[in-house]
Amino acid sequence: MVTPGGAEEASLAVSGGPDTGRLAASRGDRISRRGRRAEPSIEGGGSGTSFALVLGGGGLVGLAYEAGALLALDALGGIDLSGAAAVIGTSAGAIVGAYLRCGWTARELASVVTDLEGLPLVPVSEPHGVYLAGGAGKNAGGSSAAAESAGYADNASDGSKSHAPGYVPALGAAVSRSPLTFARRAIGSAYVLGRSAVRIPTPPLPARIARAFPGGMVSIEAARARLEHDLPEAWPEPALELVAFDLSRSERVVLSGGGAPHLALPAAVRASCAVPGIFPPVPAGKMVLVDGGIRSTTNLDLGRGHGAVICVAPMAYDPASPPAGYQQVLRAWAGRAVAREAAMLRRDGATVLLIRPDAPAVEASGVNPMRQSGLGAVVEAGYAQVAGLLGSVHFERFAERIAS
């Protein structure tokens, strides 16, 4: 039986002090990946039931909530996240899942998230239309060479400049100040958004039109550079599935190391995070991939076949601790979807540990999932909430299932 620490202990464990609301561990304080604690942990292998880890979307705020929740599961709950039989990530969850599978610890992830606060925006410098035209998969591999051949150089048609390799000022960048560029991008983004909303298979746009009306109002150049710096092109050996949505066929696509289409890991993460109308779609052969959260914010149904599943759903809310009324309305669709998918898995005999933000976590999250301020407070809220859940019947049932 796991004996969790109390909520007060949890808060002190991640807080830099009552006035900071920040994680005490900075990048220089991260624990060694080879020197993890020696306390006994609950693993997914051995004679117990294997478990899948399902991580939902929710922007930067959702990423922060997941980092805090996973840190509590790891540090206090004794759940060995590296022992998951499969990790399934959608949007922000794709980022978390990829980093976990590549050896990053939950504490390192929490520290990275808090480091994102207050980073400045930079002018857009991505090539026009490269993400909307079909048949451009050779430029979507995620490597620096591929990015250069796709046009990531100081020659963007709107006159903006890209930064030197290795310089990562922010995760997202505002669109150019040029009214013409803004209008062209607005038209292209509206088209992508419309294709996402109307689920009708359509062929990709001709390359000339795609270049004239690029999709995406926000540049992800810095995010691309960060992902390529932190993640390898090759997929990790443990099972990792990242969920995207193909606009051409209007259907869900599950990206993996051995499946089709094949993308380098950083490019697959970008595809899963490509919010329609905001971030540029990612091409993969004849496919045009956008955020996998279009269909479901968690895609929890992909956890079928596993005896136990942990699902972190940042865009839903915990009905046992409901937030303000307007937040319930904003989160209703995501909440209904994840509850429906969890019920399906339970009918199949799976034990599902469903983690959704409670009222304090929702309050810390606010209404803008892409904001870069207050992320440390969201990490703490997720950590404190899960620390309080570790003594619940739901967690005890899950722990017994994977340990038996």
C-alpha positions as a Python dict, from the first residue, in 0.01 Angstrom:
ca = {
    (1, 'M'): (0, 0, 0),
    (2, 'V'): (134, 338, -91),
    (3, 'T'): (134, 599, 185),
    (4, 'P'): (118, 942, 21),
    (5, 'G'): (232, 1264, 173),
    (6, 'G'): (-28, 1518, 271),
    (7, 'A'): (-129, 1818, 63),
    (8, 'E'): (80, 2052, 276),
    (9, 'E'): (386, 1835, 224),
    (10, 'A'): (314, 1825, -148),
    (11, 'S'): (296, 2202, -172),
    (12, 'L'): (625, 2247, 8),
    (13, 'A'): (789, 1986, -212),
    (14, 'V'): (744, 2186, -529),
    (15, 'S'): (719, 2543, -410),
    (16, 'G'): (1009, 2782, -397),
    (17, 'G'): (841, 2954, -103),
    (18, 'P'): (499, 3097, -21),
    (19, 'D'): (557, 3404, -239),
    (20, 'T'): (724, 3247, -541),
    (21, 'G'): (476, 2989, -667),
    (22, 'R'): (765, 2845, -863),
    (23, 'L'): (938, 2511, -863),
    (24, 'A'): (1246, 2523, -646),
    (25, 'A'): (1443, 2301, -880),
    (26, 'S'): (1595, 2496, -1170),
    (27, 'R'): (1760, 2345, -1474),
    (28, 'G'): (2087, 2328, -1287),
    (29, 'D'): (1922, 2146, -997),
    (30, 'R'): (1763, 1863, -1194),
    (31, 'I'): (1825, 1518, -1063),
    (32, 'S'): (2040, 1286, -1270),
    (33, 'R'): (1844, 1058, -1498),
    (34, 'R'): (2071, 776, -1390),
    (35, 'G'): (2040, 859, -1022),
    (36, 'R'): (1672, 819, -953),
    (37, 'R'): (1558, 744, -600),
    (38, 'A'): (1597, 392, -469),
    (39, 'E'): (1264, 364, -285),
    (40, 'P'): (1035, 79, -393),
    (41, 'S'): (794, 174, -670),
    (42, 'I'): (486, 31, -831),
    (43, 'E'): (590, -91, -1174),
    (44, 'G'): (385, -189, -1472),
    (45, 'G'): (587, -497, -1555),
    (46, 'G'): (655, -822, -1372),
    (47, 'S'): (366, -1036, -1255),
    (48, 'G'): (128, -739, -1214),
    (49, 'T'): (-111, -596, -1469),
    (50, 'S'): (57, -369, -1723),
    (51, 'F'): (-75, -15, -1744),
    (52, 'A'): (-102, 245, -2016),
    (53, 'L'): (-42, 616, -1958),
    (54, 'V'): (-280, 841, -2155),
    (55, 'L'): (-197, 1213, -2162),
    (56, 'G'): (-447, 1463, -2296),
    (57, 'G'): (-416, 1804, -2455),
    (58, 'G'): (-458, 2147, -2302),
    (59, 'G'): (-192, 2386, -2432),
    (60, 'L'): (94, 2511, -2218),
    (61, 'V'): (-137, 2522, -1916),
    (62, 'G'): (-237, 2160, -1971),
    (63, 'L'): (127, 2068, -2007),
    (64, 'A'): (195, 2232, -1669),
    (65, 'Y'): (-94, 2048, -1504),
    (66, 'E'): (26, 1715, -1640),
    (67, 'A'): (380, 1782, -1522),
    (68, 'G'): (259, 1847, -1167),
    (69, 'A'): (21, 1551, -1163),
    (70, 'L'): (285, 1309, -1293),
    (71, 'L'): (542, 1442, -1047),
    (72, 'A'): (306, 1358, -760),
    (73, 'L'): (234, 1011, -900),
    (74, 'D'): (606, 948, -934),
    (75, 'A'): (743, 1110, -616),
    (76, 'L'): (459, 1036, -375),
    (77, 'G'): (252, 763, -534),
    (78, 'G'): (541, 534, -620),
    (79, 'I'): (419, 492, -978),
    (80, 'D'): (713, 412, -1205),
    (81, 'L'): (608, 606, -1514),
    (82, 'S'): (888, 449, -1718),
    (83, 'G'): (724, 113, -1656),
    (84, 'A'): (412, 199, -1855),
    (85, 'A'): (344, -59, -2123),
    (86, 'A'): (233, 220, -2356),
    (87, 'V'): (225, 599, -2352),
    (88, 'I'): (-46, 766, -2561),
    (89, 'G'): (-22, 1143, -2603),
    (90, 'T'): (-245, 1401, -2766),
    (91, 'S'): (-138, 1762, -2826),
    (92, 'A'): (33, 1882, -2505),
    (93, 'G'): (23, 1521, -2391),
    (94, 'A'): (232, 1429, -2695),
    (95, 'I'): (505, 1660, -2568),
    (96, 'V'): (494, 1512, -2219),
    (97, 'G'): (479, 1156, -2347),
    (98, 'A'): (770, 1198, -2588),
    (99, 'Y'): (991, 1352, -2321),
    (100, 'L'): (905, 1079, -2070),
    (101, 'R'): (978, 802, -2318),
    (102, 'C'): (1312, 964, -2405),
    (103, 'G'): (1430, 944, -2045),
    (104, 'W'): (1319, 1272, -1893),
    (105, 'T'): (1186, 1249, -1538),
    (106, 'A'): (863, 1405, -1413),
    (107, 'R'): (1066, 1645, -1201),
    (108, 'E'): (1269, 1757, -1501),
    (109, 'L'): (951, 1817, -1698),
    (110, 'A'): (804, 2026, -1417),
    (111, 'S'): (1121, 2232, -1404),
    (112, 'V'): (1121, 2289, -1780),
    (113, 'V'): (759, 2403, -1774),
    (114, 'T'): (824, 2668, -1509),
    (115, 'D'): (1123, 2789, -1712),
    (116, 'L'): (882, 2882, -1996),
    (117, 'E'): (724, 3168, -1804),
    (118, 'G'): (774, 3514, -1945),
    (119, 'L'): (971, 3419, -2256),
    (120, 'P'): (932, 3686, -2528),
    (121, 'L'): (760, 3643, -2861),
    (122, 'V'): (957, 3684, -3184),
    (123, 'P'): (849, 3775, -3541),
    (124, 'V'): (722, 3494, -3759),
    (125, 'S'): (978, 3347, -3997),
    (126, 'E'): (827, 3029, -4137),
    (127, 'P'): (793, 2957, -4508),
    (128, 'H'): (453, 3028, -4657),
    (129, 'G'): (239, 2728, -4744),
    (130, 'V'): (488, 2447, -4683),
    (131, 'Y'): (243, 2293, -4435),
    (132, 'L'): (-66, 2304, -4655),
    (133, 'A'): (62, 2163, -4982),
    (134, 'G'): (45, 1787, -5022),
    (135, 'G'): (341, 1565, -5106),
    (136, 'A'): (588, 1763, -4896),
    (137, 'G'): (663, 1486, -4653),
    (138, 'K'): (1034, 1486, -4732),
    (139, 'N'): (1058, 1825, -4559),
    (140, 'A'): (869, 1715, -4250),
    (141, 'G'): (1127, 1486, -4098),
    (142, 'G'): (1220, 1717, -3816),
    (143, 'S'): (1593, 1742, -3891),
    (144, 'S'): (1782, 2068, -3922),
    (145, 'A'): (1870, 1986, -4281),
    (146, 'A'): (1507, 1922, -4366),
    (147, 'A'): (1403, 2245, -4199),
    (148, 'E'): (1663, 2436, -4400),
    (149, 'S'): (1547, 2281, -4726),
    (150, 'A'): (1188, 2366, -4637),
    (151, 'G'): (1275, 2731, -4610),
    (152, 'Y'): (1371, 2791, -4247),
    (153, 'A'): (1626, 3053, -4340),
    (154, 'D'): (1655, 3433, -4337),
    (155, 'N'): (1451, 3464, -4652),
    (156, 'A'): (1089, 3454, -4541),
    (157, 'S'): (872, 3640, -4788),
    (158, 'D'): (735, 3871, -4518),
    (159, 'G'): (1084, 4011, -4454),
    (160, 'S'): (1128, 3861, -4108),
    (161, 'K'): (1445, 3686, -3992),
    (162, 'S'): (1493, 3352, -3827),
    (163, 'H'): (1734, 3309, -3539),
    (164, 'A'): (2067, 3134, -3535),
    (165, 'P'): (2058, 2758, -3473),
    (166, 'G'): (2029, 2673, -3107),
    (167, 'Y'): (1867, 3003, -3007),
    (168, 'V'): (1522, 2925, -2870),
    (169, 'P'): (1351, 3243, -2747),
    (170, 'A'): (997, 3110, -2707),
    (171, 'L'): (758, 2828, -2790),
    (172, 'G'): (537, 3041, -3013),
    (173, 'A'): (575, 3362, -3206),
    (174, 'A'): (324, 3622, -3312),
    (175, 'V'): (250, 3666, -3680),
    (176, 'S'): (427, 3937, -3881),
    (177, 'R'): (318, 4298, -3845),
    (178, 'S'): (268, 4323, -4222),
    (179, 'P'): (-106, 4372, -4293),
    (180, 'L'): (-80, 4175, -4617),
    (181, 'T'): (94, 3882, -4450),
    (182, 'F'): (-158, 3892, -4167),
    (183, 'A'): (-450, 3884, -4413),
    (184, 'R'): (-301, 3598, -4614),
    (185, 'R'): (-236, 3395, -4303),
    (186, 'A'): (-584, 3472, -4169),
    (187, 'I'): (-742, 3335, -4490),
    (188, 'G'): (-523, 3024, -4486),
    (189, 'S'): (-587, 2967, -4117),
    (190, 'A'): (-962, 3005, -4161),
    (191, 'Y'): (-947, 2743, -4436),
    (192, 'V'): (-762, 2499, -4211),
    (193, 'L'): (-1003, 2567, -3927),
    (194, 'G'): (-1299, 2508, -4157),
    (195, 'R'): (-1157, 2179, -4281),
    (196, 'S'): (-1112, 2073, -3920),
    (197, 'A'): (-1470, 2159, -3827),
    (198, 'V'): (-1635, 2007, -4135),
    (199, 'R'): (-1537, 1641, -4134),
    (200, 'I'): (-1536, 1587, -4509),
    (201, 'P'): (-1231, 1436, -4682),
    (202, 'T'): (-1074, 1688, -4919),
    (203, 'P'): (-758, 1684, -5131),
    (204, 'P'): (-468, 1912, -5033),
    (205, 'L'): (-454, 2258, -5184),
    (206, 'P'): (-235, 2316, -5489),
    (207, 'A'): (111, 2426, -5380),
    (208, 'R'): (78, 2772, -5538),
    (209, 'I'): (-241, 2851, -5346),
    (210, 'A'): (-97, 2704, -5028),
    (211, 'R'): (207, 2930, -5053),
    (212, 'A'): (-15, 3233, -5108),
    (213, 'F'): (-240, 3155, -4810),
    (214, 'P'): (-36, 2976, -4542),
    (215, 'G'): (-217, 2817, -4249),
    (216, 'G'): (-125, 2916, -3897),
    (217, 'M'): (-127, 3252, -3725),
    (218, 'V'): (155, 3164, -3486),
    (219, 'S'): (504, 3049, -3574),
    (220, 'I'): (636, 2733, -3411),
    (221, 'E'): (995, 2787, -3520),
    (222, 'A'): (1119, 2811, -3163),
    (223, 'A'): (918, 2507, -3056),
    (224, 'R'): (1060, 2312, -3350),
    (225, 'A'): (1414, 2409, -3254),
    (226, 'R'): (1351, 2315, -2892),
    (227, 'L'): (1202, 1977, -2981),
    (228, 'E'): (1487, 1898, -3219),
    (229, 'H'): (1735, 1994, -2950),
    (230, 'D'): (1575, 1784, -2675),
    (231, 'L'): (1439, 1484, -2865),
    (232, 'P'): (1607, 1239, -3104),
    (233, 'E'): (1472, 1182, -3454),
    (234, 'A'): (1447, 810, -3385),
    (235, 'W'): (1150, 693, -3180),
    (236, 'P'): (1221, 535, -2840),
    (237, 'E'): (1192, 160, -2802),
    (238, 'P'): (908, 156, -2543),
    (239, 'A'): (564, 189, -2699),
    (240, 'L'): (479, 552, -2773),
    (241, 'E'): (173, 663, -2970),
    (242, 'L'): (107, 1026, -3062),
    (243, 'V'): (-235, 1121, -3193),
    (244, 'A'): (-293, 1360, -3485),
    (245, 'F'): (-579, 1426, -3727),
    (246, 'D'): (-552, 1408, -4106),
    (247, 'L'): (-746, 1687, -4277),
    (248, 'S'): (-724, 1518, -4617),
    (249, 'R'): (-902, 1201, -4508),
    (250, 'S'): (-1083, 1356, -4211),
    (251, 'E'): (-977, 1083, -3973),
    (252, 'R'): (-759, 1018, -3671),
    (253, 'V'): (-399, 915, -3728),
    (254, 'V'): (-193, 738, -3463),
    (255, 'L'): (176, 809, -3514),
    (256, 'S'): (437, 565, -3387),
    (257, 'G'): (789, 448, -3457),
    (258, 'G'): (683, 151, -3665),
    (259, 'G'): (360, 271, -3823),
    (260, 'A'): (269, 474, -4129),
    (261, 'P'): (310, 754, -4197),
    (262, 'H'): (659, 771, -4057),
    (263, 'L'): (774, 1102, -3914),
    (264, 'A'): (1077, 1180, -3705),
    (265, 'L'): (979, 1208, -3340),
    (266, 'P'): (1001, 1592, -3315),
    (267, 'A'): (786, 1631, -3629),
    (268, 'A'): (529, 1386, -3494),
    (269, 'V'): (505, 1588, -3172),
    (270, 'R'): (451, 1905, -3376),
    (271, 'A'): (178, 1734, -3577),
    (272, 'S'): (-8, 1629, -3264),
    (273, 'C'): (15, 1987, -3130),
    (274, 'A'): (-81, 2173, -3450),
    (275, 'V'): (-397, 2348, -3327),
    (276, 'P'): (-600, 2432, -3643),
    (277, 'G'): (-598, 2798, -3731),
    (278, 'I'): (-326, 2875, -3476),
    (279, 'F'): (-26, 2657, -3560),
    (280, 'P'): (73, 2539, -3910),
    (281, 'P'): (-35, 2186, -4009),
    (282, 'V'): (238, 1928, -4065),
    (283, 'P'): (254, 1734, -4394),
    (284, 'A'): (319, 1361, -4407),
    (285, 'G'): (314, 1239, -4764),
    (286, 'K'): (-40, 1304, -4885),
    (287, 'M'): (-164, 1370, -4532),
    (288, 'V'): (-210, 1711, -4373),
    (289, 'L'): (-185, 1660, -3998),
    (290, 'V'): (-324, 1880, -3723),
    (291, 'D'): (-392, 1852, -3351),
    (292, 'G'): (-525, 1511, -3249),
    (293, 'G'): (-751, 1678, -2994),
    (294, 'I'): (-1004, 1757, -3271),
    (295, 'R'): (-1161, 1417, -3219),
    (296, 'S'): (-1099, 1377, -2846),
    (297, 'T'): (-885, 1575, -2605),
    (298, 'T'): (-742, 1250, -2464),
    (299, 'N'): (-820, 972, -2716),
    (300, 'L'): (-852, 750, -2411),
    (301, 'D'): (-1020, 480, -2620),
    (302, 'L'): (-674, 392, -2756),
    (303, 'G'): (-600, 247, -2412),
    (304, 'R'): (-827, -49, -2483),
    (305, 'G'): (-652, -380, -2434),
    (306, 'H'): (-465, -270, -2121),
    (307, 'G'): (-578, -397, -1783),
    (308, 'A'): (-508, -65, -1615),
    (309, 'V'): (-492, 290, -1750),
    (310, 'I'): (-385, 624, -1603),
    (311, 'C'): (-547, 913, -1790),
    (312, 'V'): (-461, 1277, -1723),
    (313, 'A'): (-725, 1502, -1882),
    (314, 'P'): (-631, 1870, -1832),
    (315, 'M'): (-924, 2010, -2033),
    (316, 'A'): (-1195, 1834, -1831),
    (317, 'Y'): (-1281, 1891, -1465),
    (318, 'D'): (-1334, 1670, -1162),
    (319, 'P'): (-1710, 1650, -1090),
    (320, 'A'): (-1629, 1579, -725),
    (321, 'S'): (-1475, 1928, -704),
    (322, 'P'): (-1654, 2135, -970),
    (323, 'P'): (-1516, 2475, -1071),
    (324, 'A'): (-1711, 2795, -1137),
    (325, 'G'): (-2013, 2763, -1366),
    (326, 'Y'): (-1853, 2922, -1672),
    (327, 'Q'): (-1556, 2686, -1643),
    (328, 'Q'): (-1793, 2390, -1632),
    (329, 'V'): (-1946, 2511, -1957),
    (330, 'L'): (-1605, 2559, -2123),
    (331, 'R'): (-1491, 2212, -2015),
    (332, 'A'): (-1818, 2026, -2067),
    (333, 'W'): (-1736, 1873, -2408),
    (334, 'A'): (-1396, 1746, -2298),
    (335, 'G'): (-1542, 1617, -1974),
    (336, 'R'): (-1821, 1422, -2140),
    (337, 'A'): (-1585, 1271, -2396),
    (338, 'V'): (-1330, 1145, -2144),
    (339, 'A'): (-1603, 1012, -1912),
    (340, 'R'): (-1759, 823, -2204),
    (341, 'E'): (-1425, 675, -2307),
    (342, 'A'): (-1337, 580, -1949),
    (343, 'A'): (-1672, 403, -1911),
    (344, 'M'): (-1602, 207, -2230),
    (345, 'L'): (-1267, 86, -2099),
    (346, 'R'): (-1421, -6, -1763),
    (347, 'R'): (-1687, -211, -1936),
    (348, 'D'): (-1402, -402, -2098),
    (349, 'G'): (-1266, -481, -1751),
    (350, 'A'): (-992, -218, -1726),
    (351, 'T'): (-916, -24, -1409),
    (352, 'V'): (-901, 344, -1506),
    (353, 'L'): (-740, 609, -1286),
    (354, 'L'): (-890, 928, -1427),
    (355, 'I'): (-717, 1252, -1321),
    (356, 'R'): (-904, 1573, -1403),
    (357, 'P'): (-840, 1921, -1260),
    (358, 'D'): (-1032, 2003, -942),
    (359, 'A'): (-1167, 2350, -864),
    (360, 'P'): (-833, 2495, -738),
    (361, 'A'): (-647, 2352, -1038),
    (362, 'V'): (-905, 2491, -1279),
    (363, 'E'): (-881, 2831, -1110),
    (364, 'A'): (-502, 2824, -1146),
    (365, 'S'): (-540, 2720, -1511),
    (366, 'G'): (-765, 3010, -1609),
    (367, 'V'): (-930, 3031, -1950),
    (368, 'N'): (-629, 3078, -2182),
    (369, 'P'): (-456, 2742, -2232),
    (370, 'M'): (-171, 2899, -2431),
    (371, 'R'): (-59, 3160, -2180),
    (372, 'Q'): (301, 3155, -2056),
    (373, 'S'): (235, 3320, -1720),
    (374, 'G'): (147, 3140, -1398),
    (375, 'L'): (262, 2799, -1517),
    (376, 'G'): (442, 2729, -1191),
    (377, 'A'): (116, 2776, -1002),
    (378, 'V'): (-54, 2525, -1233),
    (379, 'V'): (225, 2272, -1173),
    (380, 'E'): (176, 2313, -799),
    (381, 'A'): (-202, 2284, -828),
    (382, 'G'): (-176, 1959, -1022),
    (383, 'Y'): (81, 1825, -779),
    (384, 'A'): (-123, 1914, -470),
    (385, 'Q'): (-443, 1772, -615),
    (386, 'V'): (-292, 1436, -705),
    (387, 'A'): (-111, 1420, -370),
    (388, 'G'): (-451, 1444, -205),
    (389, 'L'): (-593, 1173, -430),
    (390, 'L'): (-331, 912, -348),
    (391, 'G'): (-517, 790, -41),
    (392, 'S'): (-847, 756, -225),
    (393, 'V'): (-1027, 433, -303),
    (394, 'H'): (-973, 493, -674),
    (395, 'F'): (-595, 513, -640),
    (396, 'E'): (-579, 217, -402),
    (397, 'R'): (-781, 7, -645),
    (398, 'F'): (-549, 106, -931),
    (399, 'A'): (-234, 38, -727),
    (400, 'E'): (-362, -303, -623),
    (401, 'R'): (-449, -389, -984),
    (402, 'I'): (-102, -319, -1125),
    (403, 'A'): (79, -471, -827),
    (404, 'S'): (-122, -795, -806),
}
